[in-house]
Amino acid sequence: MALLLLLGLLGLLGLLGLWGLLCTPAPGPSPAPQWPPGPRPLPLLGNLPLLRASQQDQWLLELSERYGPMFTVHLGSQKTVVLSGYEAVREALVGTGQELADRPPIPIFQLIQQGGGIFFSSGARWRAARRFTVRVLHSLGVGQGPVAGKVLQELASLTGKLDGFRGRPFPLALLGWAPSNITFTLLFGQRFDYQDPVFQSLLGLIDEVMVLLGSPSLQLFNIYPRLGIFLGLHRPVLRKIEKVRAILKTILEVRQRTTPRGGPIQSYVDALIQQGQGDDHLGLFTEANVVACTLDMLMAGTETTSATLQWAALLMAKHPDIQGRVQEELDRVLGAGRLPKPEDQQQLPYTSAVLHEVQRYITLLPHVPRCTATDTQLGGYLLPKGTPVIPLLTSVLLDKTQWATPRQFNPEHFLDSDRHFLKRPAFLPFSAGRRVCVGESLARTELFLLLAGLLQRYHLQPPPGISPAALDTMPALAFTMRPQAQALCAVPRH
């Protein structure tokens, strides 16, 4: 009898389960994508005939005037959604969490990094690599006293080099040597003499790579990768990258021999090596990914801060009245002899305002794309998984609703009516959200100490025979919006 009851109960459960399956509606197809408006594409070409290769951000700004804060452009056959203006960009970057934290598979960076590294990777490996990098930078003193000491040491080396010109013209790019060496110190645990062949080789290769990455041929490669491979458009930049990798592998081999297991971590590379000696289920610390992470940190940390410092010096020479007000404040707070410290920013509101305005005005990285990690509702539209999304930072930093004179270099944007420094929510040169720049704290410290130290010591001015107005502020064609190659004079003040 018990057996019959058990069989009956099992049969009843089976019938209920079958009934549940029959009553459950079959999963339907995914909802149809809903795309924002945009210019009508041509077959194969998309909207490329409208594109201005050297001024993509300006082209996109013009389209936003016509189509609104969210629109679609066709780069070849690839639909790409562009976000324009502070409100649209902030909602997407801060409000979507992980939904917009991925990168699209940009062909040239897929070839270079094979999905590894920090800046163009996605998913679990990216999250783990980012957490690791943030933790290591903090342990190395980024945002704290130890790094400030390294920056001031590099400032002394840079001013020694500038003193050798005795007020005569020097190449603007020379100012990038100091922030580059600070990056090298954090990555490799050692600074380089400015005449060191390895230092000079790395600087030269990074410069060439950045120019190639911003070239029209590489833009064409990213839109039509098969055609680009057939034409060999990727080969010049890959050759340069391989030379950088060779230098990095040599440095890694030396650090591996000299870094004791469990010893103190003195550099980012040391941390990668030590972590690789333990569990590595995500493959973060294989040799290929160690080189990829180091390459990302090298390129980004060197180019961005270096270019920003050059812009700051160029804009000070172009606006001598603003430079004079900064120097008056520095003299009043620091005097002629005491070097700046990070905590001095609280007492130097005008200097801080000028530095923030430099970063707002130049928009160094105007449109690094994101990618939807899943089907995503954004701005009333349904974007399918894998949609490239460009948060146009230029549109935020030039937003007419956020800045009184967006197209002018105007430090008053960051001062209140009492001349105190004013934080602005639309100041997003480092992006925002999950992908905010990992080196933001380091860059802020470097730029403040280096610019304050330079203006404390020198008048920055054009070469003889050139007026401040004649200095060229049109960005050069490169991956970042770096200044054109030109010369300045650093004339000692005291």
N, C-alpha and C positions, 0 to 999 in steps of 0.2 A: 504493500500500500504506500509506504514512504517513497519507494522508487517511482511509483506512478505519479505521486504528487510532485516529486522533483522534476520529472519529465514534463508534466503539465506546466509547471512554473517556467521552465526553460522555454517551452513552446510559446507561452504567453509573452515572455520577454522578447522572443524573436519576432513575434507578430507586431509588438509595439515598436521595435526597432525598424521593421520594414515599413510600418505606417509612417514613422517619422521621416524616413528617407523619401517616401512618396510625396509627403506633404511639404517637404523642403524645396523651395524653388531652385531650379538649376542656376548656377552662377552665369550671369549675363556678360556680355562683352564690356570692357572698360569704357567709361564715359568718353564721348568724343572730346578731343582737345578743343579748347576755346582760346584762340590766339588774339593778342592785341592787334590793333590796326597798324598799317605801315605801308610804305611805297610798294607799288605793284612790281613783282619780280619778272625778269626776262628768263626764258628757258636757259638752263645751264649756268648762265651768268648771275642770276639773281639780281641784286641791287648793286653789283660791282661797278657798273658804269657811273654810278653816282658817287662812288667812294673816292676820297682824296687821301692817298696813301700817307702823305706826310702830316696830315692834320685830321686823323680819324675822329678825335674827340670833338673837334669843331664841326665836322660833318654830322656827327650824331647829335650835337647840341642843336643844330639847325633843324634836323628832323623832329626833335622833341618840340620845337616851336609849332610845328605843323600837326603832329600826331599826339601830343600830350606826354605825360610823365611815364607812360609805359607803351612801348611800340615794338613791332617786329621788323627786323631786317633780314634779308636773305643773302648770306655770304656764300656765293655759289648756290648749292642746293641745300645748305644748312640753315634752318630757321634759328635765328638768335633773337632773344628778347632783351631789350635795352630799358634800363630804369634810369630816369632822369629827375633831378631835383632832390632836395633834402628829404622831404616826406616819403617819397617812393623808395629811395635808397635805404633810408633808415628802417622803414617797415620791413623791407626784404632782409636786410643784413642782421637786424637785431630781433625781429619778430618771428622768424621762421625756424630758429634752432638748427637742427641737423639737416633740415630739408634743403637748405641752400649752402651747405658747407663743402660740397664736393667741387672738384675741378673737372671741366670737360677734357676729354683726351686730345690735347693740342698736339698735332702730329710731330712737330720738331722736338718738343719736350718729351714725347713718348720715345722718340729715337735716342735722345740724349740720356734720359734717366730710366727708361724702361719701367715706368710706373713707380719708381722708388723716390727717395729723398723726402723733402718736407713740403716744398711749395707747390708742386704740381702733382702730388699723389693724392689719393682719396681713400675714404673708408677707414677700416680698423687700423691699417698700417699707418695712415696719415695721423690718426688720433694718437696712436702710441708714440710715433716719432715726435709729434708736437709736444706731448706731455714730457717726454724725455728731454727735449731741447730746452723747454722752459725751466725744468728742474735744474739742469746743468748750468744754465746761464745764471740762475739765482745763486747756486753754490759757488760760482766763480766771482760773485760780488757785483753782478750787474745791478745798477740802481743803488749801489751802496758805495762806501768809502774806497774799497780796494780798486774798483774800476776808475773812480775819479782820479786816484793817484796815477794810474796808467795813462789816463788822458792828459794830465798835466805834464807827465814825463814826455809824452809825444809832442805836446805844445812847445816844450823847450827845444826839442829837436827841430821842429818846423820853424820856429823863430830864428834859430841859429842858421838855418838854411836861407831864410829870407834876409837876414842881416848881411849875408854874403853878397847880395845884390846891391847893397848900399843905396837903396832908393831907386835903382834903375828897374826897367821893366822885367817882370818874371812871368813865365807861362801860368795862366790861371789853373791849369791842371795840377800844378805842383801842390796846391792846397789839399788835393785829395790824398797825398801821401800819408798825412797824419791819421785820418780816420781809417785808411786802408791798413796801416800798421797796427792800429788798435784791434781791428778785426783779426789780423794775423796772430796777434798776441793771445787773444782769447781762444782762437782755434788751435794753435800749435804750441802754445806755452812759451813762445819766444818772440821778441821783436827783431826786426831786421834793420841793419844799417841801410840808409837810403841808397847807397851805392852797391849793395849786395846784388849779385847777378840774379839770384832766385827772386828777390823782391822786385827787381826791374822786369824780369820775365813775366811774373804773375801779373803785375800791373799792365804790361803791354798786351798780354793775352786777354785779360778781362776786358780791356778797352776794345779790342778787336771783336771779341764775341758779342759785346753789347751793341756795337755798330751793326754787325751782321744780323743779329736777331731783330733789329728794327728796320732792316732793308726791305724794299718792295718785293725782292725775290723770295725772301722767307715768308712774307705775308701771303704771296701767291702759293708757296709750298703748303702752308697751313690750310688753305682753302681747297687746293687740288693736290693732295699728297701724292697720288699715283703719277700724275703728270710731273710733279716736282721731282720725284725719284727718277723718272725717265730722263728728265733734263739735268739731273745732278745738282739741283739748287741747294740741297742740304749739305753737300760735301765740304764747302769751305768752312762752315761753322763747326762741323764735326771734326775736321782736322785740328782746328784750334782747341776744341774741347779735349781732344785726346792728348794734346800737349799739356793742358792744365792737369788732366788726370795723371799723367806720368809724374809730374812734380808732386802731386798729392800722395801718390802711392809711395814715392821715395820718402817723403816726410813721415807717412804712416809706418813704414818699415823701421825707420830710426826710432820712432816713439814706441813701437812694439818691443824693441830690444831694450829700451831704457826705462819703460814704465813697469814698476814692480806690481805683482798681483796684490791687490788690496792696499796699495800705497796711496798717498794723497793725490787727488785729482787736480792737476794744474792747467788743464786745457780741455776744450770740447773733444778733441781727438783722444785724449787720455780716457775720458769718460766712455766714449764709444768702444775703445779697446777693452776696458775693464768689463763693461756690460756684456760684451761679446763672449767673455769667458764663462758666462753663466747660461741659464735657460733662455732660449731664443725661438719660441714656437712661432712667432710671426715673421721670422727671417729679417728682423730689423738690423742685425749686426753682422750679417754676412759681409765679406769684403766689398762686394759690389754696392750694397746699400750704405755701408760706412762711407765709401767714396762719394756716393750720390748725395748723402746728407751734408758732408763736408763741402762738396761742390756748391750746393744750394746756399749754404751759409756764407761761403766765400764770395760768391757772385752778388748775392743780395746785400750782405753786410758791407761790402766794399763799394759797390756802385751807388747805392742810395744815399748814404751819408756823405760820401765824397762829392757827389753831384750837388747835394743840398748846400754844403759848405761853400762850394764854388759859386753857386747862385747867390748866397748871402753876401759874399765878398763883392761880387759883380754889382748887386743892387745897392750896396753901400757906396760904391764908387759912383754909381749913376745918380744917387740921391744924397749928395754931400750934406744937405741940411739935416736929413734923418740920421746920418752917420754922426754928425756933430752932437745931436741930442743924446744919442746913445753914449758917446764918449763923455759928455758932461755928467750923465748919471753915473757912469763907471767911476769917474774921478771923484765924485762926491761920496760914493759908497765905499769904494775900494781904495782910492788913492792911487798913486803911481806905482807903488811897489808890491802890494799884496795881490797874489793871484786869486782868481775867482774860485769859489767852492759851490757845489750844487745847491746848498741851502741859501746862497746869496740871491737866488731868483726871487725870493719873497720880497727883497728890498730893491729889486731892479725891475719894476713893472714895465718900463718903456723898453728895456732891452729884451725882456720876454715877449712883449707885444711885437717887436720887430721880427724876432725869430719865428714866431707863429705866423706872422704875415708873409714872411718869405715862403714858408711851406704851403700856405694857402694859395699864394699867387702863382707858384710854379706848377702845381699839380704834377708831381714827379712821375707817378704811375697812374695815369688817368682811367684806365679801363682793363684791369686784369679780370678775366671772366670767372664766374661761378657756374654751377651746374646743378639741376634739380636731382636729388638723390632718390626721389619717388614722385609719383603724380602729385602735383602741388597746386593748391589754390593761392593765387597771388594777384592782388589788385582787381579781384572780380573775374579773373581768367583762370582756366584750368590748363596748366602746363604739364605735358607728359614727362615721365622720368627721362633724364638724360638731356633735357633742354639746356643749351648754353644760355646763361643770363649775364649780361654786362651791367654791373652797378657803376654807372658813369660818375666817378668821383669828381671829375671836372665840373659837372653840373651842380654838385653839392657845394664845392668851393667857390663857384661863381653864381650861386643861386641869388637872384635879385630879391627874393623875399627874406634872405638871411643876412645879406651884406649891403651896406649903404652904397659903396662904390666898388662893385665886384671886379671890374676890369682895371682898377687902379691899384698901385702898390700903396697901401694906406694902413699904417700900424694902428690908427685910431679905431679900427675894427675891434681891437682887443683891449680897449681902455674904456672904463666907465666915466661918468661925469666928474668923479673925484680923482681921476687919473690913476685908479687902481687897475691892476690886471683883471680882465674880464674873460672868463671861460665861455666859449661859444659851443653849443651842441653840434653845430654844423661844421666844426673843425674836424674833418675826418681824413687827413692825408695818409694815416696808417690803416685805413679801412675801419671796419667795426665787426662785432659779432664773433663767431667762432674762428674766423680766419684773420682776425686782427694781427698785425705784424708782430712776430715773436720778439723782434729786436727793438720795439718802440722805446722801452725804458732806456736801453743803451744809446739809441740814436739821440734821444732828448738830452741825455747827460753830455754826450760828445759835442753836440752842436752848440749847446750853451757855453760850455767851458772853452771850446776852441774859438768861437766867434768873439766872446767877451775878452778872451786873452789876446786875440789879434787886434781888436779895436782899442784895447787898453794901451797897446804898444805902438800901433801904426795908424797913420792916415792912409786909407786905401783910395787910390785915385787913378785916373786913366794915364796912359803913357803920354809924354810930351807931344803936343800938337793935336791931341784928340780931346774933344769936349766930353763931359759926362753924358750929354744927350746922345752922342754918337756911339756909345757903347752898345753892342749888339745883344739884345735880349730875346732874339728869335731862337727857339730851341733847335738843337742839332737833331738830325735824323738818327735815332738810336732806339733801343728797347725802352729806355727811360727818357724823360724830357730833360736831358742834360744841356748845359749851356754850350754855345759855340766856342771853339778854341780861340783864345785871344789872350792879351797880356794886360796886367795891371802893375802899378807901382806901390810898394809898401814903404812909405816914408816914415822914419822914426819920429815919434811925437816928443820924446823926452831925451 
